[in-house]
Every structure is written in structure tokens, then in C-alpha cells.
Amino acid sequence: MAEWEIWLVIPVLCAATACTRSVFWLVGHRVNIPPRVQEMLRYAPACALAAIVGPDLVLGTHGEAELTLANPKLLAGVASLLYYLWRRSMLQTIVFGMLVFTLLRISHIFGNVS
């Protein structure tokens, strides 16, 4: 791709992004979303987060499923889930999960050094 093509693509993509994102802002008040669809949209952020985080917890470095006790991400995720079910605090769960993950990673790194 030539340099002038790159510079042409950038404003075109900016305009396309602005148009697609501003449509709902400009005509959103005129569109009626059925209550059933509104109820389903409440779960969209949780589903998107699960779709991003879930595979990262179970996949290893080469893309294979790693469902063993040697997977620190999976162990930290399970510990975080149990902590959340116990405490019901999202911020505390994030801090707890990162602490567990860090401790597991450190123990894994220093446990293999002989």
C-alpha cells in the first residue's frame, strides 16, 4: 500500500466510525426498542467480558486448553470467583484475584529454579 493510500484511508475510516457511532445519538430517541430486547441487552456487558476473559483463563501459551493445577490463570480465576461469591465486592475481587495470580506466578517461577 502506498503512503498516499494510507493517508486517504485514515480520514475515510474516521468518517465511517463517526457516522456509525452518531446514528444512535441523532435518531436514537425515535427508535423504540422492545422491552424484551432491552432486557436482553442488560446482559451484553457481562457476556462480552466473559467472552474475553474466559478463553484467557483456560488457554495455554500455545493456544491449547490447559485445565490443570499448573495453570495459574485458571486457579486465580476460580479463587476470584469463590471470593466474589463470598464477599460480593467487585473491587476487592479484582485485587484478591491479582494477588492470587501474582503469588501463583512467583511460586511457579521460583519453584522451577533449582
Beta strands, then each sheet from edge to edge (+ up, - down):
end
